[in-house]
Amino acid sequence: MKAKDLDKKFDNEEDILEYLDLSKAKKPGFDTKRVSVDFPSWMVQRLDKEAIRLGVTRQSVIKFWISEMLKNNE
């Protein structure tokens, strides 16, 4: 299918998913990058306690809290 035909289908709000390869699709700006951060042991203990309370991992707690702080400071 030519690009102009795909564009026309999309513009007409037709379903074009069958023409796309979503196996390599990525959300812009959501690539991951590993960051190493050292925390005092009391912080790690508090993070672990909160993670257990929420039933998630320590990493999830850290990512959620940082995400919330960044959203609130935009």
For each residue, the residues with C-beta under 8 A, 3 or more apart:
1: 5 6 19
2: 5 6
3: 6 7
4: 7 8
5: 1 2 8 9
6: 1 2 3 9 10 16 19
7: 3 4 10 11
8: 4 5 11 12
9: 5 6 12 14 16 19
10: 6 7 13 14 16
11: 7 8
12: 8 9
13: 10
14: 9 10
15: 18
16: 6 9 10 19 20
17: 20 22
18: 15
19: 1 6 9 16
20: 16 17 25
21: 24 25
22: 17 25
23:
24: 21
25: 20 21 22
26: 30 31
27: 30
28:
29:
30: 26 27
31: 26
32:
33:
34:
35:
36:
37:
38:
39: 43 44 47
40: 43 44
41: 44 45
42: 45 46
43: 39 40 46 47
44: 39 40 41 47 48 58
45: 41 42 48 49
46: 42 43 49 50
47: 39 43 44 50 51 58 61 62
48: 44 45 51 52 58
49: 45 46 52 53
50: 46 47 53 54 61
51: 47 48 54 55 56 57 58 60 61
52: 48 49 55
53: 49 50
54: 50 51 60 61
55: 51 52
56: 51 60 61
57: 51 60 61
58: 44 47 48 51 61 62
59: 62 63
60: 51 54 56 57 63 64
61: 47 50 51 54 56 57 58 64 65
62: 47 58 59 65 66
63: 59 60 66 67
64: 60 61 67 68
65: 61 62 68 69
66: 62 63 69 70
67: 63 64 70 71
68: 64 65 71 72
69: 65 66 72 73
70: 66 67 73 74
71: 67 68 74
72: 68 69
73: 69 70
74: 70 71
